[in-house]
């Protein structure tokens, strides 16, 4: 597969993520920050997002598994994930976090 074909596939895939609502305009802003001096900028930022998200989700799971759920702790983890997802343009994750925070306000463990 040549580079041109791979670039077209990448563009098609990225376009589909926008259409399906996974990404928003913040991702485009990240791409604009990438240049020849830092060609891996987007990959590095998104990789850090995934690493951070994995840690946050582990902490969130632990907090939710406690006998008496501390909704302030849960909300803090979800708030952190919301901020991280917003910064990379992960729109669906951000929207899920908004809904999750509402459940925290209601102290609704089942939701």
N, C-alpha and C positions, 0 to 999 in steps of 0.2 A: 504494500500500500504506500503510495507516495504522500509527501507532506501536504500537498494541495488537497488531496482527498481526505486526509485526516483532519485538516482545518475545516473543511466543509462539514464533516460529520460532527465536529465539536460545535460549530455554529448551529447546526440543525438541532443537536441535543440541547444546547443552551436555550435556543428559541422555544423548544418544547417545554422546558422547565418554567419559562415565563408564562407561556400559554396555560399551563396546568396550575399556575399559581404558586409554584414552589419558590420562585425567585421574584424579587421586586427591583426597583430602580437602584437601590443601594448596591446591588451586585454590579451594575453598570458603572457606578462611581468607583468601585474597587478596580474594575478593569481599566478605567482611565488613569489610575495611579500607577499602573504597570508601564514600564518603559524599557528601553534597551539596557539601562543601567541596573535594572532590577526585573529581569524577565520572568522570574518565578514568584513575583509578589502575590498574585491571586492564589496560587497553589499553596504558598506558605501561610497566608491568612486563613484560608479555608481549612488547611490541615490543623492549624492551631485551634480553630473553632471546633473541629471534630474532637480533638484531644480534650479541650476544656469541657465540651458537652458531655463526653463520656464520664468525666469526673463529677460533673454536676448531677448527671442522672444517677450515678451510684450513690451520691450523698442524698439525693431526693428519695431514692428507693429505701435507703436506710431510715430516713426520717419518717416515711410513710409506714414502715414496718413496725414502728414502735407501738407499744401498748396504748399509750396516751399520745396521740399525734400532736406535736407542737406546730400549729398552723403558721405561726410566725416564721419558724425555721423553714417550713415547706415553702411558704410564700417567698422567702429570701432566695431560696434556690431557684424557684421558678422565675423570679424577677431577674436574677443573674443570667439565666438561660435566655430569657426574652431579650435582654440587652445584647448578649452575644449574637443571637440570631438576627436581630435588627441590624447589627453592624456589618454583617456579611450579606444581607439581603435575603435571608432565609424566611420568606414571608409566611409560609405555612407553619413553621415552627413558632414564629412570633405570634401568630394568631391562636395557635393551640395554647401558648403560654398565657395569653390574655384570658382565654376561657378558664384555664386552670386557676389563675389568680382569683377569678370570681368564685370558684368553688372553695378556695381557701378562705375568702371573706365569709362565705356561708358556713364554713367548717363542715363541709360535706365530704366525708371520707369516701363514700361509695362513688361519687362522681369523679 
